[in-house]
Amino acid sequence: MGAVVLLSGCGFELRKEPEYHFKTLALTGFVPHSPLAQELRRQVQRSTVRLVEDPNRADVIIAVEREVRDKTSVATTAAGQITEWQLRLQVDYSLRTAGGEILLPRTELRLTRDMNYSESAALGKEQEELSLQKAMQVEAVGLLLRRLAAVHLAG
């Protein structure tokens, strides 16, 4: 009970769902069957914002110019076996209105995760990689949603 009183007194507050200042949203430029777009759609459907397919009918448009996932070796043994990977998710996007007003110019979103690797545990490491990719995707969507919550349309 004392911890609750202390935390409430310091201004601590659990993160709430973002509040949006527009009603409709369109997604453009995502690669076909993009897991990032699917996660974004899922999260937006939990909000008061309605997703529309036609960008001309949207208050706000997320225009993705680039979405890349890759994996690079960052450490190897003397024998050339990989011991560490770096996983990356890169998304370049902008926010605009259907009328062409730029709400947020091209923005680069870069997320990385490092993963130790061992050939003897390849199957488990494959599952760990999928888990890390999913975590980066969820984090990227959270960042996009917070940026959308900061959008205030004129008039």
C-alpha positions in Angstrom: 0.0 0.0 0.0 2.8 2.4 0.8 4.4 1.8 -2.6 1.2 2.8 -4.3 1.1 6.1 -2.3 4.7 6.8 -3.1 4.4 6.1 -6.8 1.2 8.2 -7.1 2.9 11.1 -5.3 5.8 11.2 -7.7 3.7 11.5 -10.8 4.2 7.9 -12.0 1.4 6.8 -14.3 1.1 3.6 -16.3 1.3 4.1 -20.1 -2.2 4.5 -21.5 -3.5 3.7 -25.0 -2.7 6.7 -27.2 -5.4 9.2 -27.9 -5.8 10.2 -31.6 -7.0 13.6 -32.9 -8.3 12.2 -36.2 -10.8 9.6 -37.2 -9.5 7.7 -40.3 -6.2 6.2 -41.3 -4.8 4.7 -44.4 -1.6 2.6 -44.8 0.3 2.8 -48.1 3.6 1.5 -49.4 4.0 -1.6 -47.2 5.4 -4.7 -48.8 2.7 -7.3 -49.6 1.8 -9.3 -46.5 4.0 -7.2 -44.3 4.1 -8.4 -40.7 4.6 -4.8 -39.6 1.5 -3.7 -41.5 -0.5 -6.6 -40.0 0.6 -5.7 -36.5 -0.2 -2.0 -37.1 -3.7 -2.9 -38.4 -4.3 -5.1 -35.3 -3.2 -2.3 -32.9 -5.2 0.4 -34.7 -8.4 -1.7 -34.7 -8.2 -1.6 -30.8 -8.5 2.2 -31.0 -11.2 4.7 -32.0 -9.5 5.2 -35.4 -11.0 3.5 -38.4 -8.7 2.0 -41.1 -9.7 2.8 -44.7 -8.3 1.3 -47.8 -8.7 4.4 -50.0 -6.0 7.0 -49.0 -8.2 9.7 -50.5 -10.8 9.1 -47.8 -8.3 9.1 -44.9 -7.6 12.0 -42.5 -4.0 10.7 -42.1 -1.9 8.5 -44.3 1.1 6.5 -43.2 3.3 6.3 -46.4 6.0 3.7 -46.0 8.9 4.2 -48.4 11.1 1.4 -47.2 10.7 -1.6 -44.9 13.7 -3.9 -44.6 14.5 -6.7 -42.2 18.0 -8.1 -42.3 20.6 -10.0 -40.3 24.4 -9.5 -40.3 27.1 -11.5 -38.6 29.0 -9.4 -36.1 31.3 -12.0 -34.5 32.9 -15.2 -35.8 35.4 -17.7 -34.4 38.9 -18.2 -35.9 37.4 -21.1 -37.9 34.8 -18.7 -39.5 31.8 -20.0 -37.5 29.3 -17.2 -36.6 28.9 -16.6 -32.9 26.8 -13.4 -32.9 24.2 -11.9 -35.3 22.7 -8.5 -35.4 19.0 -8.4 -36.4 17.7 -5.1 -37.9 14.4 -3.6 -38.8 14.4 -0.4 -40.9 11.3 1.5 -41.8 11.3 4.9 -43.6 7.9 6.5 -43.5 6.1 9.9 -43.6 2.7 11.1 -42.4 0.5 13.2 -44.6 -3.1 14.1 -45.2 -5.2 13.1 -48.3 -4.7 16.6 -49.5 -1.0 16.3 -49.6 -0.1 18.3 -46.4 3.0 16.8 -44.8 2.4 16.1 -41.2 5.7 14.4 -40.6 8.5 14.4 -43.2 10.3 11.3 -44.1 11.4 9.7 -40.8 13.8 6.8 -40.4 13.0 4.2 -37.8 15.9 1.8 -37.0 15.7 -1.0 -34.5 18.5 -3.6 -33.8 18.9 -6.6 -31.6 22.0 -8.6 -31.0 21.8 -12.4 -30.7 24.4 -14.9 -29.7 24.5 -18.0 -31.9 25.7 -21.5 -31.6 25.5 -24.2 -34.2 24.7 -26.8 -31.5 21.6 -24.9 -30.6 20.5 -23.9 -34.1 16.8 -24.8 -33.7 16.5 -22.9 -30.4 18.3 -19.9 -31.9 15.9 -19.9 -34.8 13.0 -19.6 -32.4 14.9 -16.9 -30.5 15.4 -15.0 -33.8 11.7 -15.1 -34.5 10.9 -13.9 -31.1 13.4 -11.0 -31.4 12.0 -10.0 -34.8 8.5 -10.0 -33.3 9.6 -7.8 -30.4 11.2 -5.3 -32.8 8.0 -5.3 -34.8 5.8 -4.6 -31.8 8.2 -1.8 -30.6 8.2 -0.2 -34.1 4.4 -0.2 -34.1 4.3 1.3 -30.7 6.6 4.1 -31.8 4.5 4.7 -34.9 1.3 4.8 -32.8 2.9 7.4 -30.4 3.9 9.5 -33.4 0.3 9.3 -34.7 -1.0 10.4 -31.3 1.0 13.6 -31.7 -0.7 14.5 -34.9 -3.1 17.4 -34.7 -5.0 18.3 -37.8 -5.6 22.0 -38.6 -9.2 23.2 -38.5 
